[in-house]
């Protein structure tokens, strides 16, 4: 591990989507024509990956116009 770190080869898990794919996913979501489940299926990723991509976009200061649903274990209704 020390040798790999010294060589700059130590990495975590690689992202499922490259930056271009993530930007495309966000743009499709902003258009409002696809649900998160549909986007996950289109890009071959889990819905959680879609939610994280949308969250990263929102954190960068790009409000989508849509709200990302917050999943809660405690729902009353």
C-alpha positions as CSV (number, residue, x, y, z in Angstrom):
1,X,0.0,0.0,0.0
2,X,2.8,2.4,0.8
3,X,4.5,1.7,-2.5
4,X,1.3,2.2,-4.4
5,X,0.6,5.5,-2.5
6,X,4.1,6.7,-3.2
7,X,3.6,6.1,-6.9
8,X,0.2,7.8,-6.9
9,X,-1.6,4.6,-7.8
10,X,-3.7,4.3,-4.7
11,X,-7.4,4.9,-5.7
12,X,-10.8,4.3,-4.4
13,X,-13.7,2.8,-6.3
14,X,-14.0,4.1,-9.8
15,X,-17.1,6.1,-10.6
16,X,-19.9,4.4,-12.6
17,X,-20.5,7.4,-14.7
18,X,-17.9,9.6,-16.3
19,X,-18.4,13.4,-16.0
20,X,-19.9,13.6,-19.5
21,X,-22.4,10.9,-18.7
22,X,-23.3,12.5,-15.4
23,X,-23.9,15.8,-17.1
24,X,-26.2,14.1,-19.6
25,X,-28.1,12.4,-16.9
26,X,-28.6,15.7,-15.0
27,X,-29.8,17.4,-18.2
28,X,-32.3,14.6,-18.9
29,X,-33.6,14.9,-15.4
30,X,-33.9,18.7,-15.7
31,X,-36.1,18.3,-18.8
32,X,-38.6,16.5,-16.6
33,X,-39.3,13.7,-19.1
34,X,-37.6,10.9,-17.2
35,X,-38.0,9.6,-13.6
36,X,-35.0,8.6,-11.6
37,X,-35.8,4.9,-12.1
38,X,-35.9,5.4,-15.9
39,X,-32.6,7.3,-15.8
40,X,-31.0,4.5,-13.7
41,X,-32.2,2.0,-16.3
42,X,-31.0,4.0,-19.2
43,X,-27.5,4.5,-17.8
44,X,-27.3,1.0,-16.3
45,X,-26.8,2.2,-12.7
46,X,-28.7,2.0,-9.4
47,X,-31.1,4.7,-8.5
48,X,-28.8,5.7,-5.6
49,X,-26.2,6.6,-8.2
50,X,-28.7,8.9,-10.0
51,X,-29.6,10.5,-6.7
52,X,-25.9,11.1,-5.9
53,X,-25.3,12.6,-9.3
54,X,-28.2,15.0,-8.9
55,X,-27.0,15.9,-5.4
56,X,-23.5,16.6,-6.6
57,X,-25.0,18.9,-9.3
58,X,-27.1,20.7,-6.7
59,X,-24.1,21.1,-4.5
60,X,-22.2,22.7,-7.4
61,X,-24.9,25.4,-7.4
62,X,-27.0,24.3,-10.3
63,X,-30.6,24.0,-9.1
64,X,-32.4,21.6,-11.3
65,X,-35.9,23.0,-11.0
66,X,-36.9,19.6,-9.7
67,X,-36.5,18.4,-6.2
68,X,-34.6,15.2,-5.5
69,X,-36.9,13.0,-3.4
70,X,-35.5,12.3,0.0
71,X,-36.1,8.7,1.0
72,X,-37.2,8.4,4.6
73,X,-37.8,5.3,6.7
74,X,-40.2,7.1,8.9
75,X,-43.2,8.0,6.8
76,X,-46.6,8.9,8.3
77,X,-49.7,9.3,6.4
